[in-house]
Amino acid sequence: MLKVINVVGARPNFMKIAPLMEQMKKHSQITPLLLHTGQHYDDMMSDVFFEELRIPKPDLYLGVGSASHAEQTAKIMMEFERVVHKERPNLVVVVGDVNSTMACSLVAVKLLIPVAHVEAGLRSFDRTMPEEINRLVTDSLSDYLFTTCEEANENLRREGIPEEKIFFVGNVMIDTLMKNIDRIKSRGALEKLGLEAQGFALLTLHRPSNVDVKETLQGILEALAELQTKIKIVFPIHPRTTKQLKKFKLWEMAEGMKNLILIDPLGYLDCLALASQSRFVMTDSGGLQEETTVLGVPCLTLRENTERPVTVREGTNVVVGMDKERIIQEGGKILTSGGKRGQRPKLWDGKAAARIVDILTSRNYSGV
Ligand code: UD1
């Protein structure tokens, strides 16, 4: 029997773990446990994803909550170490690049438990991003590195990761998108907001580099002020962004724009329903860059770089940075010309989780 602890912590982890749990449950030789660190805890940042994606209730919950990076990482490590001693898994699976991903990998390897990292090898080459540090640490510690694209394989090889640890399997986030596409389409999310298909743009914003510096956030708002004279913009606001807008006294500016529609964070199905029927998406999220590529919706990434270059090379993504004039210009271009077209990257076919579980079940694991 193979006892696996699958780790989730924050919003972008949930849609990645859903297909892995589903595949693991099909294998009689696997006992999958789901552990939630509690890094995200609000209903709309966590619970709604479990309900909508039918993810089983976590077997283990650490309840760490929000704190500084060091404090949050340390709390996860202390709690997770206790769990690993008690449960004695044969394998720990982590996904993505959040603090929970790195913290649990570090604990597992020190207790000599093999680690599998799903979505390995992505690099923005920007070490001011907390996620980049989490990716570098997690990949250097992992035994199985499951990648989504050729660039990720190259990054890992360049860092000296042996070839036999690297497995190009595709994208589990797209497994979830494909599985739920019919539910997404029949959602009625637009009607609730009085929107028409193609009659609006969707915006999400939460990266510290965009929302923790007043001048940057203000510049983005000024670009939005201009764009919303041409098209409605729907803005589901992450709790970090709400906090920062209020702190910088920019909330009134945002509220004052007639065609900027401020709403609470959305669940998975509504978010994808809006993304799929929007004229274009503006975002600093990693996941939406990939999802818009598969949906064929133009995406403007409001960052200076991306760890997902395949979405630019093959997909609908354009990295525009945070410069006000550039955002206005690129948004305007989409409105006049329709925006970038692309194709679906290799192996983003809805079967990534099945490939991962096949690989994991074909290995021998020593007892702990
Ligand atoms: C985290 C991830 C980021 C991911 C993002 C998705 C790290 C380093 N960052 O960033 O990679 O893209 O999640 O959302 O792991 N808060 C709430 N309720 C919640 C969670 C957070 O109100 O359920 C507020 C708290 O004020 C908290 C702040 O949001 O301090 C930031 O939360 P945190 O988990 O530290 O980072 P995120 O910005 O969400």
Residues whose N, C-alpha, C, O or C-beta is under 5 A from the ligand:
A	BS01	UD1	A10 R11 P12 Q39 H40 Y41 D42 M45 S66 A67 D97 V98 N99 P130 E131 H206 P239 R240
